[in-house]
């Protein structure tokens, strides 16, 4: 990944939870290796892996630069090992790459060893970022630093290029890149071959009514087509032309203009050419298929919905994991009717789910309460009949669980912080470990599965030479090799008589293949149009599996008859699907990877707290400023120093602020000093003993020193099912010292014989203001499906502040906000309720946290209650590109609201009305989602009405 682009919705959400500025727990002994081009930073326990990473990334350094060779800027690579989130990314502000040690155990990732895969894919992102340092981008980088340059190139160069080009490199340079995976392209392939055409904007912006290819898939096809249709210099030329004065030459479509100049075709024309060619290739491929029959058991759906990992109950009903645009992951029972059994965490899609028909087991994400880079993956067990849910492990790192037929044992993949992978067998009731063993090749174990009698376990394992199938006899504690390591696609093996059935690619489509244990001969079991996956054999000897179409993964069943199977070669060449990359090119790891022993040095976090990388001209409140930004590599300290110009007062303030997250409490610090100038008036004052009056205004000017200090700690951070529970507490002081206060008077007209002062020193307004506050919040929020208009749950926030230490001004505030949301009357409808209460006493030293209903002018309230109820419902999903590609409309939703407030000493407020919200995907082919609402309000108490535009 580059920055935070998602691999999937699940991975994206989890990555936000453990984001680029999260923290590891203290006590880690950090080490470093310096190579010619990279700095490897790692925990001491990863010393051996770090040395291998250093050799690996230097080995691929020149190969990954192909076509985009540019001046290399040395980059730190941080190896993290406390999180269970499988990921890697490159970030520019600060400049670094981070590699998490848990491999991504999903089908499309292929069989390349994890760090080797990251070296090629993330290494290519490093190359891309370096190459973007030219033209206006280089100028912006020199003036404003990495943050502005990253934003600029991220807007001009679409995300599909960054990821598609990287997927192309991993496909060309390894035996197992995603471009070789039929699972990777199945979304596009099914849509095209079923005649569901989609345009560029639909693929770019996505949809709520159809599942279009994501930016990895879209980008791979487009970048690969241009590379081979227009030569290896096409993409360098396109990028060069885009980044050199782009908005002057074409202010709206600089990227498309550059493509037109280079290839003779616009972006939309190239998109059409690419997908027409893919359709022809896949169509001819499909003509050769003699489709095998299968019975579909799952219900038809209006929108894309999958019923994954099917299993059959003793009475013939189907247990499946239902997912889709309209559903969070839900375990369902399919019989005469569909019954919801349990909604579960989306992390189960990533960490592994299995059912034997009577029980379901899965691994789910469990975060640490404080340290956002420390997390676990623990096993949940659901009894299908009783509905009882148990969590049988704690603070473990377990993946791909499978429960035995008799429900007594569970096998899972254990992956330690030292990157030791093993097969772990445990008691299904207690979670007690019974056996633990590494694979024969000491590789990554994926998706173990039980034999009927519970004596054997079949699984795949991969290291440096591809993937193999092994069987483990748990009584003899011995392994049997079923299929030796190779680059043939192998996934999810299961037992059937004396065969092992597994997923593999046959003529560009995922099919189910059987290998006989005795003679190792292989046979094709299925021949489905778009892919057969997730197989299991029921007690009747039938094969249940997922059959893919553009509507999702359906549940299919066939009767197994080995006499009907056609024998196939065991040495199948894996096609590079949809690509013209020369299959004879040598993979980058076929050569010897060096084993140089690098010098290991200490990395002392205290000496690297400051890492200035960006300059800015607007602060976080969009005030004009000149500022410097620093973020250290370990994500424990943020620091800003700036000079801020107050446009209203026309004054300057010097400020430094910092957040340090290396301690258990998170510490915030801010120090500022500057001039203030606040204008009051105009006022009118009658002159004594005359009929004259004076009109004047007052400018109060003073010097102000601000010192803010705060500490916050999390009180709870947990995930149960689809619900996230979180709470925190924070306390702090906001010290202000006023000095040299003067009133400057300006007069419209001074009557004769009247003396006035134009300047008056006001020492009475000099002094200290010292509010102290405590605040806290808690929430319990459910996951939502992509189509849902809100997240059910509740939130509570409380704030209490005052001036117990005395000072120039004294005030006190109590503010409480409660929010509650639930599903509405229809599918994806949402009802949101907001209740606020606030009291303010004494001087105005703490800003109010309550807004007023639509159409009412705001003033500082002494005491206020507010209640707002809003109903939202989807109206239409247009998937409409507006003329000239000005924008793209994905969804329109709306609904009524009522908003009431009661302020002490003032008339009550009441606004009723309704609004329509337009959800857009971006503007001028730039992906930048924005939602805006047009709201009509009416005041029944006074008859006023109006329309208001809000951005959401």
Number of C-alpha atoms within 10 A of each C-alpha: 23 23 18 17 18 21 16 12 13 15 21 16 14 20 21 13 14 20 15 22 19 18 21 21 16 10 7 11 13 18 20 24 22 16 15 8 15 19 17 24 25 25 21 16 16 20 18 11 16 25 20 20 20 25 19 21 24 19 18 19 19 11 16 27 20 13 16 20 15 16 10 15 13 16 17 21 25 21 20 22 23 23 25 31 26 18 23 26 23 25 20 22 23 24 21 22 25 24 22 22 25 24 21 20 20 14 19 18 19 28 30 22 18 23 22 20 21 24 24 27 27 27 25 30 25 26 24 21 24 19 20 24 22 16 16 18 24 19 13 19 20 15 14 19 22 25 20 20 25 20 13 17 19 18 15 20 18 17 23 22 20 23 27 22 25 29 26 25 25 29 25 25 23 23 25 25 25 28 29 27 26 28 22 20 24 21 21 25 23 21 20 20 19 11 9 11 11 16 13 17 23 21 18 23 22 20 21 19 19 19 21 21 21 19 23 26 22 24 24 26 27 21 22 21 22 19 18 13 12 13 12 14 13 19 22 16 16 21 22 18 20 27 23 16 15 21 13 9 14 14 11 18 20 25 23 20 21 25 24 17 13 18 18 13 16 18 20 15 14 20 18 16 15 20 22 13 13 20 20 13 13 19 14 10 13 18 10 9 13 11 12 11 12 18 12 16 17 19 13 12 11 8 16 19 21 25 27 26 24 31 29 23 19 12 8 14 17 22 31 27 27 23 21 20 19 19 18 22 27 20 23 20 24 21 15 7 9 14 12 14 19 18 18 21 24 23 24 24 20 22 26 24 24 27 27 25 23 19 24 24 25 29 29 29 26 22 22 17 17 22 21 20 24 22 21 20 27 21 28 21 24 20 16 21 11 10 12 10 15 15 18 16 20 12 13 16 26 28 30 25 29 27 29 21 19 12 18 13 21 26 27 27 27 24 23 17 17 16 16 12 23 22 24 21 24 20 17 22 14 13 16 13 15 13 14 17 17 17 19 14 16 14 20 26 28 28 26 28 27 24 17 17 9 19 13 19 25 24 24 25 26 25 17 16 17 21 28 26 25 24 25 22 16 17 9 9 11 12 16 13 15 21 19 13 21 19 21 21 25 26 26 23 30 23 20 20 12 11 21 22 27 25 24 26 24 21 18 23 25 25 23 27 25 27 23 16 17 9 8 15 14 21 21 20 24 24 21 21 20 22 26 27 25 22 25 27 24 19 12 10 14 16 21 28 27 24 27 23 21 22 19 22 25 25 29 20 21 18 13 16 10 12 6 10 15 12 14 15 10 14 10 15 14 20 16 21 22 24 19 13 18 9 15 6 10 13 15 19 17 12 9 8 15 12 11 10 11 15 10 15 12 13 17 12 16 7 7 13 19 16 17 18 19 23 24 18 16 16 16 8 6 9 13 17 20 17 20 19 23 20 24 21 24 21 18 19 22 20 20 19 19 21 21 22 20 16 10 9 14 11 15 17 18 18 19 17 18 19 19 18 22 18 14 15 16 18 19 17 17 18 17 19 18 17 19 19 20 14 15 12 10 12 11 12 10 11 12 8 6 8 7 13 14 16 15 17 17 20 18 20 22 20 17 20 18 18 18 18 18 19 18 19 18 19 14 15 18 16 17 14 19 18 20 17 17 18 19 18 18 18 17 19 18 19 17 20 18 20 18 15 21 20 20 17 17 16 15 9 10 14 12 7 6 9 8 12 9 11 14 12 14 15 12 9 16 18 17 19 21 25 24 21 20 17 18 19 19 20 21 18 20 22 21 20 17 17 19 22 20 22 20 20 19 19 18 17 18 18 19 18 21 23 21 12 11 13 15 16 16 18 19 20 24 19 20 20 18 18 18 19 21 17 19 17 11 9 13 19 20 22 21 21 18 17 18 21 19 22 18 22 15 12 14 15 20 17 9 17 14 18 15 21 21 23 18 13 8 10 9 13 20 17 18 21 19 21 18 19 18 20 22 24 21 20 13 13 16 14 21 15 21 12 8 10 16 13 22 27 24 24 22 20 18 21 19 17 21 19 22 19 21 18 18 13 10 11 10 13 20 24 24 20 19 20 21 20 22 19 19 22 25 21 20 18 26 23 21 13 15 15 17 15 19 15 20 20 23 19 20 12 11 9 7 12 15 12 15 12 13 12 10 10
